[in-house]
Amino acid sequence: MFKRVLIANRGEIAQRIMRACRELDIETVCVYSTADKDAPYLQDADEAICIGPGPSKDSYLNISRIISAAEITDVDAIHPGYGFLAERADFSEICRECKIEFIGPSPEAMGKLGDKIEAKRYARAAKVPVFPGTEGEIEELEEAVEVAAEIGYPVIIKASAGGGGRGMRICRNEASLRTNVAKASQEALAAFGNGGVFVEKFLEHARHVEVQVLGDKHGNAIHLWERDCSMQRRHQKIIEEAPGPGIDRKKIEKVCEAAAKLVKSAEYSGAATVEFLMDEEQNFYMLEVNTRVQVEHPITEMITGVDIVKMSIMVAAGEKIPYKQKDVKVTGHAIECRINAEDHTKDFRPSAGLIETYRAPGGLGVRIDSHVCAGYRVPPNYDSMIGKLIVHAETRKAAITRASRALHEFKVGPINTTIPLHAELMQNSDFKEGGVDIHYLERLLKG
């Protein structure tokens, strides 16, 4: 097992990784930018080291500074968390060259599954269902026009690298496609340093269902069942739950098995999430593979009892997954509400600033993963998520009731947060019935 791990991230995931390391008796080094110099979680690290100013490109995305910090603090491994450098194969490769273990997949496995286009090629070979669309990145505009005409509109343009809705454009006719290919490519280049885009069929009323998988260095891979992440805005998740409501268990079992098979075939080690869209007939189509721990991993932990972050560290250290597939049982239902510093009444405008009031909910089945407290100033430099409320109960109905109660207790101010929106959604009849799709929230807010 590692003696010392550097956490190349910030916020709640940095805190989460520190907790896992402490339970494994591993020392932690936490890097930070000047914008995060007063972050409370830094006090929990065995050592904290500043790696640059607030802008991500000068700190959390600066590989040379992170590697320098790792070398001078004599760490065994680096955990990238999610976002920033977590899905950068070149970062994984540099760690290997510097003889520092990257807690995640090898550069080779990341290359197979981390790139959306390569992942689909691999998925086809593994007989995992994928969307019809271009076979690779768009080289010529006319190629995209021909493919779209063949598969039928609407179609969606997507960035080959990255996610979070950047580089995405929905096109309902040829004129829109011709206009948006270049725009999507430019946005992808600015966001991810890679302007590659591709086209695939777009589903109007799809649900977002994903499968959590764990692989180790001994050729083992198991799935931890599914999550439903259909409540979204701008292609970013707002509420996640596990298991997925109303999904045929025989169908999802086959999808989960296929996801584990895909990860195993790529000789993948660590936590991975295979994402699917599900149509109204519960047919599944693979979207992509996230080669890292997901923001929503806690709900899977709650229903299975498997500590995903600890497992990612253990398998990186060479240990075998201590579970067989038959050991992974689902107990109860879990819901996660992402708490963002945003004003949802004003198109989710970010609300950075000083938190003067912070009162976290508690009680049976309530978990808060957050890095903030009263006196913390939310910086404007990064993603607006300030925490996650996770609840677990015996049934979905009881989980919704528990989440509603916890949201009533949750007080953060004077900055705006999405807590009021979540409280409204817990009372929403369509959500209660489990019938929302990935565009539901956008339609709801438009009135």
C-alpha positions in Angstrom: 0.0 0.0 0.0 1.1 3.6 -0.7 2.7 5.6 2.1 1.9 9.0 0.7 -0.5 10.2 -1.9 -0.7 13.6 -3.6 -4.3 14.9 -4.4 -4.2 16.8 -7.6 -7.6 18.4 -7.2 -9.7 20.7 -4.9 -13.0 21.1 -3.2 -15.2 18.2 -2.0 -13.4 15.5 -4.0 -10.1 16.5 -2.4 -11.7 16.1 1.0 -13.3 12.8 -0.1 -9.9 11.4 -1.2 -8.3 12.5 2.0 -10.9 10.7 4.1 -10.3 7.5 2.1 -6.5 7.8 2.5 -6.8 8.3 6.2 -8.8 5.2 6.6 -6.1 3.3 4.7 -3.4 4.9 6.9 -1.9 6.8 4.0 -0.5 10.3 4.4 -1.8 13.0 2.1 -0.3 16.0 0.3 -2.9 18.4 -1.1 -2.0 21.0 -3.7 -3.9 24.3 -3.9 -4.1 27.5 -5.9 -3.9 30.9 -4.3 -7.7 31.2 -4.8 -8.1 28.1 -2.4 -5.4 29.1 0.1 -8.0 29.5 2.9 -10.0 26.3 2.1 -10.8 24.5 5.3 -10.0 21.0 3.9 -6.3 21.9 3.6 -6.0 21.6 7.3 -6.9 17.9 7.1 -3.9 17.2 4.8 -0.6 16.1 6.2 1.0 18.7 3.9 -0.4 21.4 1.6 1.6 23.0 -1.1 0.7 26.0 -3.3 1.1 25.3 -7.1 0.1 28.7 -8.6 -2.5 31.4 -9.0 -6.3 31.0 -9.3 -6.7 30.3 -13.1 -6.8 26.5 -13.6 -4.2 26.6 -16.4 -1.7 28.0 -14.0 -2.4 25.6 -11.1 -4.7 22.5 -11.3 -4.1 22.0 -15.0 -0.4 22.7 -14.8 1.2 19.3 -15.0 4.8 20.4 -14.4 3.9 22.2 -11.2 1.9 19.2 -9.9 4.8 16.8 -10.7 7.3 19.1 -9.1 5.1 19.2 -6.0 4.9 15.4 -6.0 8.6 15.0 -6.3 9.6 17.5 -3.5 7.0 16.0 -1.1 8.2 12.4 -1.9 4.8 10.8 -2.7 4.2 7.3 -4.0 1.1 8.1 -6.0 -1.2 10.9 -7.4 -5.0 10.8 -7.2 -6.5 13.1 -9.8 -10.1 13.0 -8.6 -12.5 14.1 -11.3 -12.2 17.0 -13.8 -8.9 18.9 -14.4 -6.3 16.2 -15.3 -8.3 13.1 -14.3 -8.8 12.0 -17.9 -5.6 13.1 -19.5 -3.6 10.2 -20.8 -0.5 12.3 -21.1 -0.7 13.1 -17.4 -1.0 9.4 -16.6 2.0 8.7 -18.9 4.1 11.4 -17.3 3.4 10.0 -13.8 4.6 6.6 -15.0 7.8 8.1 -16.5 8.4 9.8 -13.2 7.8 6.5 -11.3 4.8 7.9 -9.5 1.7 5.7 -9.5 -1.3 7.3 -11.2 -4.4 6.3 -9.3 -6.5 5.5 -12.3 -6.2 3.7 -15.6 -3.0 3.2 -17.6 -2.4 5.6 -20.5 -3.2 2.7 -22.8 -6.5 1.9 -21.2 -7.4 5.6 -21.0 -6.6 5.9 -24.7 -9.0 2.9 -25.5 -11.9 4.2 -23.5 -11.4 7.8 -22.6 -11.7 9.1 -26.1 -15.4 8.9 -27.1 -14.7 7.8 -30.7 -12.1 5.1 -29.7 -14.5 4.0 -26.9 -17.2 3.4 -29.4 -14.9 1.4 -31.7 -14.0 -0.7 -28.7 -17.6 -1.0 -27.7 -18.7 -2.3 -31.1 -16.0 -5.0 -30.9 -17.3 -5.9 -27.4 -20.9 -6.0 -28.7 -22.0 -3.1 -26.5 -24.9 -1.1 -28.2 -23.8 2.3 -29.5 -25.5 5.1 -31.4 -25.5 5.3 -35.2 -23.3 8.1 -36.4 -19.9 9.0 -37.9 -17.3 6.3 -37.4 -14.7 8.9 -36.3 -14.0 12.6 -36.1 -15.5 14.8 -38.8 -12.8 15.4 -41.5 -15.1 16.9 -44.1 -18.4 18.7 -43.6 -20.0 16.8 -46.4 -19.3 13.5 -44.6 -21.3 14.7 -41.6 -24.1 15.9 -43.9 -24.3 12.5 -45.6 -24.3 10.6 -42.3 -27.0 12.8 -40.8 -29.2 12.3 -43.9 -28.7 8.5 -43.6 -29.5 8.2 -39.9 -32.2 11.0 -39.9 -32.6 14.2 -37.9 -32.3 15.3 -35.2 -28.6 14.6 -34.7 -26.1 15.9 -32.1 -22.6 17.2 -32.6 -20.2 16.2 -29.8 -16.6 16.9 -28.8 -14.3 13.9 -29.0 -12.6 15.0 -25.8 -14.1 16.3 -22.6 -17.8 16.7 -21.6 -20.1 18.9 -19.5 -22.0 20.0 -22.5 -19.1 21.9 -24.1 -18.8 21.4 -27.9 -22.3 20.0 -28.1 -24.9 21.2 -30.7 -28.3 19.7 -31.5 -29.2 20.0 -35.2 -32.7 19.4 -36.5 -31.9 20.0 -40.2 -29.0 20.2 -42.7 -28.7 24.0 -42.5 -28.3 23.9 -38.7 -25.7 21.1 -39.1 -23.6 23.0 -41.6 -23.6 26.1 -39.3 -22.8 24.3 -36.1 -20.0 21.9 -36.9 -17.4 24.6 -37.0 -18.8 26.3 -33.9 -18.8 23.1 -31.9 -15.2 22.4 -33.0 -14.1 25.9 -31.9 -15.8 25.5 -28.5 -14.2 22.1 -28.0 -10.8 23.4 -28.9 -11.1 26.2 -26.4 -12.4 24.0 -23.6 -10.3 20.8 -24.1 -7.4 21.7 -26.4 -8.9 19.3 -29.0 -11.3 20.5 -31.7 -12.3 17.0 -32.8 -16.1 16.5 -33.1 -18.4 13.8 -34.4 -22.1 13.3 -35.2 -24.5 10.8 -33.8 -28.3 10.2 -33.6 -30.1 12.4 -31.0 -32.9 11.0 -28.9 -35.7 13.5 -28.0 -36.9 11.7 -24.8 -33.9 9.8 -23.5 -33.0 8.9 -20.0 -29.4 9.0 -18.9 -28.4 5.7 -17.3 -24.9 4.8 -16.3 -23.1 1.7 -14.9 -20.4 1.9 -12.3 -17.5 -0.5 -13.0 -14.3 -1.4 -11.1 -11.3 -3.1 -12.6 -8.0 -4.3 -11.2 -4.5 -5.1 -12.5 -5.2 -8.8 -12.4 -7.8 -8.9 -15.1 -10.9 -8.7 -12.9 -13.8 -6.4 -13.5 -17.2 -6.1 -11.7 -20.1 -3.7 -12.0 -21.8 -2.0 -9.1 -25.1 -1.7 -10.9 -26.7 1.5 -12.4 -27.5 5.1 -11.7 -30.1 7.3 -13.3 -28.8 10.8 -14.0 -31.7 12.1 -16.2 -32.4 15.3 -14.3 -30.0 17.7 -16.0 -29.5 21.2 -17.2 -27.2 22.1 -20.1 -26.1 18.5 -20.2 -24.9 18.7 -16.6 -26.4 16.5 -14.0 -28.5 18.0 -11.1 -30.0 14.9 -9.4 -28.8 11.3 -9.5 -30.3 8.2 -8.1 -29.6 4.5 -7.8 -31.0 2.2 -8.8 -32.7 3.6 -11.9 -36.5 3.8 -11.3 -38.8 1.7 -13.4 -36.1 -0.1 -15.4 -36.6 -3.7 -16.4 -34.2 -5.6 -14.2 -33.5 -8.2 -16.8 -32.6 -5.6 -19.3 -30.3 -3.6 -17.0 -28.6 -6.7 -15.8 -27.5 -7.4 -19.4 -26.4 -3.8 -19.8 -24.4 -3.9 -16.6 -22.7 -7.2 -17.6 -21.8 -5.7 -21.0 -20.3 -2.6 -19.3 -18.1 -4.8 -17.1 -17.1 -6.9 -20.1 -16.1 -3.7 -22.0 -13.9 -2.4 -19.1 -12.3 -5.9 -18.7 -11.5 -6.1 -22.4 -9.6 -2.8 -22.2 -7.4 -4.2 -19.4 -8.7 -1.3 -17.3 -7.7 -0.7 -13.7 -9.7 1.6 -11.4 -13.1 3.1 -11.3 -14.9 3.7 -14.6 -18.4 4.6 -15.6 -20.0 3.5 -18.8 -22.7 5.9 -19.7 -25.8 5.1 -21.8 -28.9 6.8 -23.1 -32.1 4.7 -22.8 -35.0 5.3 -25.1 -38.7 5.0 -24.3 -38.7 1.3 -25.1 -35.7 0.8 -22.7 -33.2 0.2 -25.5 -29.7 1.2 -24.4 -27.1 3.1 -26.5 -23.6 3.8 -25.1 -22.6 7.4 -24.9 -19.1 7.3 -23.5 -16.8 5.9 -20.8 -15.7 8.2 -18.0 -12.2 6.9 -17.0 -12.3 8.3 -13.4 -14.4 8.4 -10.3 -17.7 10.2 -10.9 -19.2 13.1 -8.9 -22.2 10.8 -8.2 -20.3 7.8 -6.9 -21.7 8.2 -3.3 -25.2 6.9 -4.3 -23.6 3.7 -5.6 -21.6 3.4 -2.4 -24.8 3.8 -0.4 -26.8 1.0 -2.1 -23.8 -1.5 -2.4 -21.7 -0.7 0.7 -18.6 -0.6 -1.6 -16.2 2.4 -0.9 -15.3 3.3 -4.5 -12.6 5.8 -3.7 -10.8 3.4 -1.3 -11.1 0.6 -3.9 -9.5 2.9 -6.6 -6.5 3.4 -4.3 -6.2 -0.2 -3.4 -6.3 -1.5 -7.0 -3.8 1.1 -8.0 -1.5 -0.3 -5.3 -1.8 -3.7 -7.0 -4.5 -5.3 -4.8 -7.2 -7.5 -6.2 -10.8 -6.5 -6.1 -12.0 -8.3 -2.9 -15.5 -8.9 -4.3 -17.0 -11.3 -6.8 -20.0 -10.1 -8.9 -22.4 -12.3 -6.9 -21.3 -10.4 -3.8 -22.6 -7.1 -5.0 -26.1 -6.7 -3.8 -28.4 -3.6 -4.0 -30.0 -2.5 -0.7 -32.5 0.3 -0.7 -32.5 3.5 -2.8 -30.2 6.5 -2.8 -30.5 10.0 -4.2 -27.9 12.7 -4.6 -28.6 16.4 -5.0 -25.7 18.5 -6.4 -25.6 21.8 -4.4 -24.3 24.5 -6.7 -23.6 28.2 -5.9 -26.0 29.3 -8.6 -29.3 31.2 -9.0 -31.6 28.9 -11.0 -34.2 31.7 -11.4 -31.6 33.6 -13.4 -30.5 30.9 -15.9 -28.2 29.3 -13.2 -26.0 32.4 -12.9 -23.0 31.6 -10.6 -23.1 33.1 -7.1 -19.6 33.3 -5.8 -18.9 35.1 -2.5 -18.8 34.7 1.3 -20.8 32.1 3.0 -22.0 33.6 6.3 -24.6 30.9 7.2 -24.0 27.2 6.8 -26.2 24.6 8.5 -25.9 21.0 7.2 -28.7 18.5 7.7 -28.3 15.2 9.5 -30.1 12.2 10.8 -30.4 8.6 9.7 -29.5 8.0 6.0 -28.2 11.5 5.4 -24.7 12.2 4.1 -23.1 15.5 3.1 -20.0 15.6 1.0 -18.8 19.2 1.0 -15.7 21.3 1.5 -17.5 24.5 2.6 -18.5 26.0 6.0 -19.5 29.4 7.4 -16.7 31.9 6.7 -15.7 30.2 3.4 -15.6 32.4 0.4 -16.7 30.6 -2.8 -14.1 31.6 -5.5 -15.3 32.6 -9.0 -12.5 30.6 -10.7 -14.0 27.1 -10.7 -17.1 24.9 -11.0 -19.9 26.2 -8.9 -20.6 22.9 -7.0 -20.1 23.4 -3.3 -21.3 20.1 -2.0 -23.6 17.1 -2.4 -26.5 16.0 -0.3 -26.9 12.2 -0.4 -29.7 10.3 1.2 -30.5 6.6 1.5 -33.7 4.8 2.5 -35.4 1.4 2.1 -37.5 2.6 -0.9 -37.4 5.3 -3.5 -40.5 7.0 -2.0 -38.9 7.1 1.4 -35.6 8.4 -0.1 -37.5 11.3 -1.8 -39.2 12.1 1.5 -35.9 12.0 3.4 -34.2 14.2 0.8 -37.1 16.7 1.0 -36.7 16.8 4.8 -32.9 17.2 4.6 -33.2 20.0 2.0 -35.6 21.8 4.4 -32.8 21.7 7.1 -30.0 22.7 4.7 -29.2 26.4 5.1 -26.5 28.2 3.1 -26.4 32.0 2.7 -26.4 34.8 1.7 -25.1 33.4 -1.6 -27.7 31.8 -3.9 -27.7 28.0 -4.2 -29.7 25.3 -5.9 -31.2 24.1 -2.6 -34.6 25.7 -3.3 -34.7 24.1 -6.8 -34.0 20.7 -5.3 -36.7 21.2 -2.7 -39.1 22.0 -5.5 -38.1 19.0 -7.6 -38.6 16.6 -4.7 -42.3 17.7 -4.8 -42.5 17.4 -8.5 -45.1 14.7 -9.6 -43.2 13.7 -12.7 -40.0 13.2 -10.7 -41.8 11.2 -8.1 -43.2 8.9 -10.8 -39.7 8.4 -12.2 -40.7 9.7 -15.6 -38.2 12.5 -16.4 -35.9 12.6 -19.4 -32.7 14.5 -19.9 -34.5 17.6 -21.3 -37.3 17.6 -18.7 -35.7 20.3 -16.4 -35.1 22.6 -19.3 -38.8 22.3 -20.4 -39.9 22.8 -16.8 -38.0 26.0 -16.2 -39.1 27.5 -19.5 -42.6 27.0 -18.2 
